[in-house]
Amino acid sequence: MEITVMLTCVNSQVAPSVIAMIRSHLNYRVRMVGVAAGDQLSGFGHACCDCFYEVPFGDAADYWTRLKEVLVREGVQIIFIGSDEEAKAITAHTDELEALGCKAACSAHEVIVLSSNKHALIQRLQRSGIACTNALTLDALDDIEPQLARLGFPDRYVVIKPKRGRGSRGVKIVKAELDPYLVFTSSDFTSITHDKLREAFTARPEALRDYVLMEYLPGDKFSVDILARNGEVICGVARNNGPIPKMNPPTQLADIVFDEDVYAYAESVVNEIGHDFFVQVECGRDLDGSLKLIETNIRLDATLPITEGLELNFYHEMIDYAVTGEFRVSLPKFPKSQRRQRFFRFWQHAFLELK
């Protein structure tokens, strides 16, 4: 039986391995349709697809119009979405998708909008008694120092990040002091002093409203990849990313772990928000070892192939869920193993003949 699957952001670094995972489904011959905001020479993933279309960025006014043309032309049945902007744009047209016989492998539109706004999500979870990193907004330059102080600065580091950013883009650790020579000689540009932070926004203070200050969690950071059915966890795989904040995605190294409190914490977030198909819950340990939310990712994470370490292919499971409305009954909710496994991502090479 043939099924037509679309993958967005198909020219991303990780797309070829993702396409290979999708195509390997034993029950379907998968026909791959790739789309990306860029031409064929901007990446390699398109060469792994049966056909490719250039589309606008997900937040462009004509994105849905262009994407719908492709959906109709190619008879797409399932969409795997690679960016937050596209997830918001696509799920805003659920009725049209259903009319086309197409299913987006992601949560409902309102869940996506909430989950992709870090400050709003944290406020919602805190009202429900779920521990989160404290998050404070900024309206003007003079808010910087008092808001930093509320988060324990300068005794504790503070993180600044975009409210709606993803993949660690725009994330900085605010520190009281930095050695200028080490800054000059180091390739690490992830830290900033509070005075440099103020200087960065002096010319554009209105841009501060797009950012949020969050307390820094010094312990290990975890990502839990979860298959969900309307707020119910079906299967989850956790990884320990180490104590250093992830600044240069995609993840290059992580350990598959089975911490029961990490599983339980991730499940509480999914139950409260009501995610569907897939979500990644990111949390970290504070000084006392307690877990707090960092953020959630509703796009299909670049490191999802890590689930293969436990002989699971989340793409296959989501295809089955999209087609039948049910996940496989035998899926383990939270797999356990005596084997310790470390995930490495190495650069692979391939050649594309130019025309």
C-alpha positions as CSV (number, residue, x, y, z in Angstrom):
1,M,0.0,0.0,0.0
2,E,1.3,3.4,-0.9
3,I,1.1,6.5,1.3
4,T,2.1,10.1,0.4
5,V,4.0,11.9,3.1
6,M,5.2,15.5,3.1
7,L,8.2,16.7,5.1
8,T,8.8,20.4,5.6
9,C,12.2,22.0,6.1
10,V,13.5,19.2,3.9
11,N,16.8,20.9,3.2
12,S,17.8,20.9,6.8
13,Q,20.9,19.2,8.0
14,V,19.1,16.2,9.5
15,A,16.5,15.7,6.8
16,P,18.2,12.8,4.9
17,S,18.3,10.6,8.0
18,V,14.7,11.6,8.9
19,I,13.5,10.7,5.4
20,A,15.3,7.3,5.6
21,M,13.5,6.6,8.9
22,I,10.1,7.5,7.4
23,R,10.7,5.5,4.2
24,S,11.6,2.3,6.1
25,H,8.0,1.6,7.2
26,L,7.3,-2.1,6.7
27,N,3.6,-1.7,5.9
28,Y,3.6,1.2,3.5
29,R,5.5,2.2,0.4
30,V,6.1,5.8,1.3
31,R,6.1,8.4,-1.4
32,M,8.0,11.5,-0.1
33,V,7.1,15.0,-1.0
34,G,9.7,17.6,0.3
35,V,9.1,21.3,0.7
36,A,11.5,24.0,1.9
37,A,12.0,27.8,1.9
38,G,14.9,27.6,-0.5
39,D,15.9,26.2,-3.8
40,Q,17.3,22.8,-4.6
41,L,20.9,23.9,-4.1
42,S,20.3,25.1,-0.6
43,G,20.4,21.6,0.9
44,F,20.5,17.8,0.1
45,G,17.2,16.5,1.5
46,H,15.3,17.3,-1.6
47,A,17.4,14.7,-3.4
48,C,16.0,12.0,-1.1
49,C,12.4,12.8,-2.0
50,D,10.2,11.8,-4.9
51,C,9.5,15.4,-5.6
52,F,10.4,18.8,-4.2
53,Y,8.7,22.2,-4.1
54,E,10.0,25.6,-2.9
55,V,7.6,27.3,-0.5
56,P,7.7,30.6,1.4
57,F,8.8,30.7,5.1
58,G,6.1,29.6,7.5
59,D,5.2,33.1,8.7
60,A,4.8,34.5,5.2
61,A,1.4,35.7,4.2
62,D,1.2,33.4,1.2
63,Y,2.6,30.3,2.9
64,W,-0.6,28.4,3.3
65,T,-1.9,29.2,-0.2
66,R,1.3,27.9,-1.7
67,L,1.5,24.8,0.5
68,K,-2.1,23.9,-0.2
69,E,-1.4,23.9,-3.9
70,V,1.3,21.3,-3.3
71,L,-1.0,19.2,-1.0
72,V,-3.7,19.1,-3.7
73,R,-1.3,18.4,-6.6
74,E,0.5,15.6,-4.8
75,G,-2.4,14.1,-2.8
76,V,-0.5,14.4,0.5
77,Q,-2.0,12.3,3.3
78,I,0.4,13.1,6.2
79,I,2.5,16.1,7.0
80,F,5.6,16.0,9.2
81,I,6.4,19.6,10.2
82,G,9.9,20.9,10.9
83,S,9.3,24.5,12.2
84,D,7.1,26.2,14.8
85,E,6.0,28.8,12.2
86,E,4.8,26.2,9.8
87,A,3.0,24.2,12.5
88,K,1.0,27.4,13.5
89,A,0.2,28.2,9.8
90,I,-0.8,24.6,8.9
91,T,-2.9,23.9,11.9
92,A,-4.8,27.1,11.5
93,H,-6.5,25.4,8.5
94,T,-7.5,22.1,10.1
95,D,-10.9,22.0,8.3
96,E,-9.3,22.5,4.9
97,L,-6.8,19.7,5.7
98,E,-9.6,17.3,6.7
99,A,-11.4,18.2,3.5
100,L,-8.2,17.2,1.6
101,G,-7.9,13.9,3.5
102,C,-4.7,15.1,5.0
103,K,-3.5,14.9,8.6
104,A,-0.8,17.1,10.2
105,A,1.3,15.0,12.6
106,C,1.2,17.6,15.5
107,S,-1.0,19.0,18.2
108,A,-4.1,21.3,17.7
109,H,-3.5,24.9,16.8
110,E,-4.3,26.4,20.2
111,V,-1.8,23.9,21.9
112,I,0.9,24.8,19.4
113,V,0.4,28.6,19.9
114,L,0.6,28.1,23.7
115,S,3.5,25.7,23.6
116,S,5.7,27.9,21.4
117,N,5.4,30.9,23.7
118,K,7.8,30.2,26.6
119,H,6.4,32.8,28.9
120,A,2.7,32.0,28.4
121,L,3.4,28.3,28.7
122,I,5.3,28.7,32.0
123,Q,2.6,30.9,33.5
124,R,-0.1,28.3,32.5
125,L,1.9,25.4,34.1
126,Q,2.7,27.3,37.3
127,R,-1.0,28.1,37.8
128,S,-1.5,24.3,37.8
129,G,1.2,23.7,40.3
130,I,3.8,22.3,37.9
131,A,7.4,23.5,38.7
132,C,9.0,25.7,36.0
133,T,11.9,28.0,35.7
134,N,10.8,31.4,36.8
135,A,10.4,33.6,33.7
136,L,10.1,37.4,33.7
137,T,9.3,39.7,30.8
138,L,11.0,43.0,29.9
139,D,9.3,46.2,28.6
140,A,12.1,48.8,28.8
141,L,15.9,49.1,29.4
142,D,15.3,50.1,33.0
143,D,13.6,46.7,33.6
144,I,16.8,44.8,33.0
145,E,18.6,45.2,36.4
146,P,15.5,44.8,38.7
147,Q,14.3,41.7,36.8
148,L,17.8,40.2,36.9
149,A,17.9,40.8,40.7
150,R,14.5,39.0,41.1
151,L,16.1,35.9,39.6
152,G,19.0,36.0,42.0
153,F,21.5,37.9,39.9
154,P,24.5,38.4,40.4
155,D,24.8,35.4,42.7
156,R,23.1,33.2,40.1
157,Y,23.4,33.2,36.4
158,V,20.3,34.2,34.3
159,V,19.3,33.1,30.9
160,I,17.8,35.4,28.3
161,K,16.0,33.9,25.2
162,P,13.3,34.8,22.7
163,K,9.8,34.2,23.9
164,R,9.0,32.3,20.7
165,G,12.5,31.2,19.7
166,R,13.6,27.6,19.2
167,G,16.7,25.5,18.8
168,S,18.7,27.7,21.2
169,R,18.7,30.6,18.7
170,G,19.3,33.9,20.5
171,V,19.9,32.3,23.9
172,K,22.5,33.9,26.2
173,I,23.7,33.3,29.7
174,V,23.9,36.6,31.7
175,K,26.9,36.7,34.0
176,A,28.2,39.4,36.3
177,E,31.7,39.4,34.8
178,L,33.5,37.9,31.9
179,D,37.2,37.8,31.3
180,P,37.7,40.0,28.2
181,Y,40.7,38.0,27.0
182,L,38.8,34.7,27.2
183,V,36.0,36.2,25.3
184,F,38.4,37.4,22.6
185,T,40.2,34.1,22.3
186,S,37.2,31.8,22.7
187,S,34.7,30.6,20.1
188,D,32.0,30.5,22.8
189,F,29.7,33.5,22.3
190,T,27.0,32.2,24.6
191,S,27.7,34.4,27.6
192,I,27.1,38.1,28.1
193,T,27.5,40.6,31.0
194,H,24.5,42.6,32.1
195,D,26.0,45.9,31.0
196,K,26.6,44.4,27.5
197,L,23.0,43.2,27.5
198,R,21.8,46.7,28.1
199,E,24.1,48.0,25.5
200,A,22.8,45.5,22.9
201,F,19.3,46.8,23.3
202,T,20.0,50.5,23.7
203,A,19.3,51.3,20.1
204,R,16.2,49.0,20.0
205,P,14.6,48.9,23.4
206,E,11.3,47.8,22.0
207,A,12.9,44.5,21.0
208,L,13.1,43.6,24.7
209,R,9.4,42.7,24.6
210,D,10.3,39.7,22.4
211,Y,12.6,38.2,25.1
212,V,12.2,36.6,28.4
213,L,14.6,36.3,31.4
214,M,14.7,32.9,33.0
215,E,16.5,31.4,36.0
216,Y,19.5,29.3,35.1
217,L,19.3,25.6,36.1
218,P,22.8,24.4,37.0
219,G,22.1,20.7,37.0
220,D,21.6,18.2,34.1
221,K,19.3,19.1,31.3
222,F,16.8,16.5,29.9
223,S,14.8,16.2,26.7
224,V,11.9,13.7,26.6
225,D,10.5,12.8,23.2
226,I,6.9,11.9,23.6
227,L,4.2,10.3,21.5
228,A,0.8,11.5,22.8
229,R,-2.9,11.1,22.1
230,N,-4.7,14.3,23.2
231,G,-2.9,14.7,26.5
232,E,-2.2,11.0,27.2
233,V,1.4,9.9,27.0
234,I,1.7,6.8,24.8
235,C,5.5,6.4,24.7
236,G,8.4,8.5,25.9
237,V,12.2,8.4,25.5
238,A,14.4,10.5,27.7
239,R,17.9,11.7,27.2
240,N,20.4,13.5,29.4
241,N,22.0,16.4,27.5
242,G,24.5,17.2,30.4
243,P,24.7,20.3,32.6
244,I,25.9,22.7,29.9
245,P,23.0,24.5,28.2
246,K,22.5,23.4,24.6
247,M,23.6,26.4,22.4
248,N,24.5,24.9,19.0
249,P,21.7,22.6,17.8
250,P,21.2,20.0,16.7
251,T,22.3,17.9,19.7
252,Q,25.7,16.2,19.0
253,L,25.9,14.0,22.1
254,A,23.4,12.7,24.7
255,D,22.8,9.7,26.9
256,I,19.5,7.7,26.8
257,V,18.3,7.6,30.4
258,F,15.5,6.1,32.4
259,D,15.1,8.5,35.3
260,E,11.5,7.9,36.7
261,D,11.1,11.4,38.0
262,V,12.0,12.8,34.6
263,Y,9.4,10.6,33.0
264,A,6.8,11.6,35.6
265,Y,7.5,15.3,35.2
266,A,7.2,15.2,31.4
267,E,3.9,13.3,31.7
268,S,2.5,16.0,34.0
269,V,3.2,18.6,31.4
270,V,1.6,16.6,28.5
271,N,-1.5,15.8,30.7
272,E,-1.9,19.5,31.5
273,I,-1.5,21.0,28.0
274,G,-3.1,18.3,25.9
275,H,-0.4,17.5,23.3
276,D,-1.2,15.2,20.4
277,F,1.1,13.2,18.1
278,F,4.4,14.5,19.3
279,V,6.0,16.9,21.8
280,Q,9.4,17.3,23.3
281,V,9.6,18.3,27.0
282,E,12.8,20.0,28.1
283,C,13.5,20.2,31.8
284,G,16.5,20.6,34.1
285,R,17.6,20.1,37.7
286,D,18.0,23.0,40.0
287,L,20.6,23.2,42.8
288,D,18.5,20.8,45.0
289,G,18.0,18.3,42.2
290,S,14.4,19.3,41.6
291,L,13.1,19.3,38.1
292,K,11.8,22.5,36.4
293,L,10.5,23.1,32.9
294,I,12.8,24.9,30.4
295,E,10.5,24.7,27.3
296,T,8.5,22.4,25.0
297,N,9.0,21.8,21.3
298,I,6.1,20.9,19.2
299,R,7.9,20.6,15.9
300,L,9.5,17.3,15.1
301,D,12.9,17.5,16.9
302,A,16.1,17.1,14.9
303,T,17.4,14.4,17.3
304,L,14.3,12.2,17.2
305,P,16.4,9.4,15.6
306,I,17.8,8.8,19.1
307,T,14.6,6.7,19.7
308,E,16.1,4.0,17.4
309,G,18.5,3.3,20.2
310,L,15.6,1.6,21.9
311,E,14.4,0.0,18.7
312,L,11.6,2.6,18.3
313,N,10.8,4.6,15.2
314,F,8.5,7.4,16.2
315,Y,7.8,8.4,12.6
316,H,6.4,4.9,11.9
317,E,4.2,5.1,15.0
318,M,2.9,8.5,14.0
319,I,2.1,7.3,10.4
320,D,0.0,4.4,12.0
321,Y,-1.7,6.9,14.3
322,A,-2.6,9.2,11.4
323,V,-4.0,6.4,9.3
324,T,-5.8,4.4,11.9
325,G,-6.5,6.9,14.8
326,E,-4.7,4.5,17.2
327,F,-1.2,3.9,18.4
328,R,0.3,0.4,18.6
329,V,-1.0,-1.3,21.7
330,S,2.4,-2.9,22.5
331,L,4.2,0.4,22.7
332,P,6.0,0.7,26.0
333,K,4.9,3.9,27.9
334,F,8.4,4.6,29.3
335,P,10.9,2.0,28.1
336,K,13.5,0.7,30.5
337,S,16.8,-1.0,29.8
338,Q,19.9,-2.1,31.6
339,R,22.0,-1.0,28.6
340,R,23.5,2.5,28.7
341,Q,23.6,4.1,25.3
342,R,25.2,7.3,24.2
343,F,23.9,9.1,21.0
344,F,26.5,10.7,18.8
345,R,25.8,12.7,15.7
346,F,28.7,12.7,13.2
347,W,28.8,14.7,9.9
348,Q,27.9,12.5,7.0
349,H,28.8,13.2,3.4
350,A,27.0,12.9,0.1
351,F,27.4,14.2,-3.4
352,L,24.7,15.8,-5.6
353,E,25.3,16.1,-9.3
354,L,24.8,19.7,-10.5
355,K,22.9,20.4,-13.7
